[in-house]
Amino acid sequence: MPPVDVDRIKERNPIERVVAAHGIKLQQRGERFVGCCPFHEEEHPSLVVYPATKSFFCFGCRAAGDVIDFLRRKEGIGFREALDLLGERPAPPLDTPKRDAGEAPPQESAPRLTVDDRLILSAACDLYHEALGQNERALKYLERRGLTLPVIQRCRLGYSDGQVLKPFLQRHRFSLRRATEMGLLRKDGSEAMARRIVVPELRGGRCAWMVGRALDERRLKYLGLSLPKPILGYEGLRGHDRVFVTEGAFDYLTGVSWGLPICALLGTHVRAGRLKFLERVPEVVLVFDTDDEGQRAAHDLSASLGPRTHVVELPGGVKDLGELGARPDGRETFFALLENLGLAAKEVQHAPTP
């Protein structure tokens, strides 16, 4: 592993914020913070966090160290994994040997985020998820699209009312400038996702990106964050020897509601390098839009992946999988199409309970 500048990592990841991000309520006492130690049971706070020295110490169990030590102990992980969690994995040296042809291809990775970035995204995701449950119009829209409460909860769907995020960030002293750079806020300070259904991409249970779908058809339909666009639903493909690939966010949500191991490319123009994770999947099922662009993309991807690929042709009058999902007979129709392709042998697993 290349050399790591630990002092720089500690400078960029304030220990008090990392500790607080792991659910530990800290109270400021002068130039230090105190809270209940997560490493042993206690009723009275014995954990002390020292921002000046970028360290922590527990007077109860004697646990001590810096921000990396805290993560290693709290998450039960190694040094390298702690750097990953902080978004601080160093670049490989220039003389790293090339990957042999027989080795596993690199995985599709989430964008590199600082601890503050992760906290801001988590806050937005949680606030929007809570707001969705209180917005009847948004809930009815999802119901019309065939998306019920289990899918809402599993995918942490949300809704932005445009009122809560900025005050929250200000109250907790998060950077409004960084929230603007990520695309959560506009330059005038208003919320970019206002009046949109929000679909987050979850990595390790944490929000790493999100896209908003406007309820008002007169507005731009989809708006994603300014961070690099991921493969939506990538983590849900692990352990499956047949995966489904589709285009849009609501196509993906429809697939999740039907219990499919599915991901969305969020468009048709995707760099080949981002699709390397499909190289080792025994069966790939493409469910793209029925317009010319979607069908052309399905044909090209199918040709590149070879005979292990199947292309589902949606019925006439249906634009995409999400539109099919809004139909009362959508699920039955889709699985009949799979059966016609000879794909009904494998049982769908982990379908959310209606």
C-alpha positions, 0 to 999 in steps of 0.5 A: 500500500502506498504511503499515507499522510495520516496528519493530512487525513486527520486535518481533513476529517475532524474527529468530532464530526466523525464521532458524531456521524456515528450516532454519538451525541457530543456536548461541548465543554470548552475546547473539548467534547464529551459523550457516552463511549460506544465501546462499553456500556455506561450511563455517564459520559466518559468519552472525551474528544479533543479537536486540538490534538485530533484525538479521543480518550475514554476514562472508562475503558481506556480506549484512545487514538485518532480518527482512524483508530476510532473508525477501526474500533467502532466498525471492526475494520482494518486500516485500509477499510478505515481509509475507504470509509473516510474517502481517503484511499491513496492512489496506487504507485505508478509502477503498479503492475497491470491486471492480468486478463484472468483477474476479476474486473474492477468494481463500479465504485461510488464517488470519493466523498469526504466525511462532511460530504457523507454527512450532508448527503445523509442529512438530505436523504433522511430529511427527504425520506421523512418529508415524503411520509408527510406529503400526500401528493407525492405518496399518491404519485408513487402509488400510481406508479405501482410503488408501495411503502415497502419499496419506499422504505427499502430504497429510502425514497424521499421528497423535497419540500424545499424548506428543510435542508438549508436550515438544517445545514446552517444549524449544524454548521455544514458548508453551504458552499459544498452543498451547492457544489454537490448540487443540493442547493442552487447559487441563490441558496434554494433547494435544487430538489424542491418539489421532486421525488428523490431517489438516492443511491445507497452504498453501504447503507449510506447515501452516495448520490441522488436524483430528483423526479419533478412532479410538475411535468412542465419542469425538467423531468430529472435532476441529478447531483453534480457528483459523478453519476453512479450505476443505480442499484449496483450493490443489490446485484451482488451474489446473483448470477442473473441481473437485469439492466435498465435505463431510468430511476423509475424503471429501477424502482419498478424492478425492485418492487418486483423483486428483481436484482436490477440496476439502472444506467441512468441513460444510454450513453455509458462509458464501457469502463463503467460496465466492466462489472457485467463481464463476470455475470453469467446472464444479463437481461436488458430492459431498455426503453422502446424508443430508437435510442433505447433499442439502439443502446440495447442492441449495442450492449447485447452485441458487446456482452455476447450470447449470455445477454437477453433483450426484453421487448416491451409490449406496444404502447409502453415506453419503458419498464416504469410505465409498465409498472404503473399498469395493473397487469404490468408485473404479470405481463413482464414475467410472461415476457421473461417466460417467452424468453425462457427465463422463468426457471430462476425464482425471483428473490427478496421481493418487497412485501406488497 
